[in-house]
Amino acid sequence: MRQDLFTSNFKEMKKFISRLILFFIFSTLIYILMIIVSGAFAPKLLVKNMRVGGAFGFVGRRLEEARQKRNVDILVIGSSHAYRGYDPRIFRRNGYDICNLGSSAQTLIQTEYLMNKFSDDLNPKFVIIDIYPMLLNSDGLESTIDLVSNGEVSFETVKMTFNSNSLKAYNTLIFSSFNNILHLKDTKNGEFEGEKYISGGYVETYKNSKSFKRREKSVISVSDDQLNALKRILKKLEVEKIPFVLVQSPFARSNYNSYVNNKSIDTLLSKFGPYYNFNEKLNLPANMHYDDSHVNQYGVNIFNKYLIGILRKEKFIL
């Protein structure tokens, strides 16, 4: 009697678990289908929990172009400060072919990923790593979503997505994975009013914010994960004998002065190699800024000319 009861309970439990597994599989497939349909057909305003390309920064177009390039003189890499701060036309007029691999809110973890992926083919003679110190403690979620939403689906970006443990990042990964196969939507060619993509990875804008937001005094924090990524990047450059500089490109004085530990950040970054903080070298007027974190074309013209002069004077480039 007890044996029959045990056998009956076991069968019922087995049936329950089987149904649970089938329910889980069915629900997952329905969820994935809804993500694909929403990403492909729903208006952008209604798609809140995922990004379907077309964000600021033109990263899809930039990476597509980088895949075609070989043997550049200078590789520029970093956050939006990179793709908004280094104009290939100015460098070209001075005799240098550059490739810009900047992406929005790119942290050093994403910089390492892009360096590993592209540097062999780009084979740069010199590397400029633009560091926006406020991202030295970032979790990199925004940058990961930016890359994945523009079609960068690989083992490394999947790993970054799982590390972020964000529903928005998971949904973006699901749609981008299927979009790469099915080509449901063009995610690489967005256009934005007042901004123009320039071959080489730069985004030109003459826009100028009339007023900057008031910022409270704060401290820049630094995470071990970001510093370790920087060490691995520089080790790779050392092994490959590629010279580099670390650059903090200029942004609005009101923003820069809101951080109380700029000097200690300079001291920290200087320990890793040649480092230039252009917030201490240039004081650009407000009309040369796109917003309080970026310069516009007028600011870029001055910054790039000054930077090239220093790099030549210090014989980093000939």
Helices and strands as residue ranges (DSSP letters): H 2-41, G 44-46, H 59-68, E 74-77, H 80-83, H 88-93, E 98-100, H 108-122, E 126-130, G 133-135, H 141-149, H 155-164, H 167-182, E 195-198, E 202-205, H 224-239, E 244-248, H 253-256, H 262-270, E 275-277, G 286-288, E 289-291, E 294-295, H 297-313
